[in-house]
Structures are given as structure tokens and as C-alpha cells.
Amino acid sequence: MRKRAPVARIVDRHPDLTHADAYAIQEKVVARRLGRGGRMVGIKMGLTSRAKMQQVGVNEAIWGRLTSDMSVEEGGAVESDRFIHPRTEPEIAYLLGRDLAGDETPAAIAAAVEAAMPALEIIDSRYRGFKFGPADVIADNTSAAGFVVGAPFGRNIDLSNLGIVLEVDGRPVQTGSSAA
């Protein structure tokens, strides 16, 4: 087991770090995971709400990579010693039936969705005090540390305002909504 310890923000040492630089660092970080046997299984989005973008000071969402070694089976246990200071966020995961070209319309993107599933994202910033700026979090693979994906929703479900309850040992500890 590797030692887990928080580190100083990258921009403290490299204040001119661009988002492009940060994505290049992220690619190298993920390459190490792949080198240890992980496989690419998806992409995660971050800072997707206008409120969160304004809070962090960006005008576009950011993204990170999900690897097979981050996956936790639904109902499975999560070993806390894998993380520095983990947090969870409810999400909606989308399975695409085809690759996207990158310049597609919202309607074409929606048509490419094969299934939508409830998901729980485990984030774990590697930075001291969970404090970071946009370039820091991009380099840190958007704090991606783990995820759980549930069974697909029905095809005709309205995803705009789904409720979610996070339970720990059968007790509700947090609620949320997809409308947030």
C-alpha cells in the first residue's frame, strides 16, 4: 500500500500553469494508473453547474478520466485507507452507444445515450485542506478517486429532478436532487 498524504497545490510552485498544462499532467497521472493494470472506462465531468463555475472562477466545465481500478461494486465496501480526505457526490452516469465527434448538437448527444444510471462519485483531492484552483483540480484528474454505478433507469424517466438518498449502514446521511 502506498502512503497517502496531502500535497501543496501545483500552482503554488507553478503560478503560470495553464489548463492545457494541467490536462497534460492529468494524462500522465492516469497513465500511471493504466500502467498498474487499470483500463479506461469513462470520462467524468466537473464544475457542470453555473453556480459551481462561478464559485471556482471558470466559464466551462472540466473533465477527468475514470479507470477500472476506481470502480466499486454496488453494495460493495470502500476501504477508507485508499484516500486522503474522501467525499461523495451523487451523480447521473450515462452510457453512450457510440463515440461522440465533439461538435455535435445537444439532440445528437441525447440520441447517443444508450442508458442512464444512478451513480455515486468518490472524490479525493490530494491537496492540503481540500483547497485548489481550476488548474490544480484538472491536474489531479478532477479529484476522481472512485465511483459506484447502479442499475439503469427506465428509458422514459425524467432525469431533471430525481431525488437521491445516501445511506451508510442503512441510515440516511445525505439527500440530493438532480436539479441542483
Beta strands, then each sheet from edge to edge (+ up, - down):
strand 1: 40-46
strand 2: 62-67
strand 3: 87-96
strand 4: 113-123
strand 5: 144-149
strand 6: 163-168
strand 7: 171-177
sheet 1: 1+ 2-
sheet 2: 3+ 4- 5+
sheet 3: 6+ 7-
end
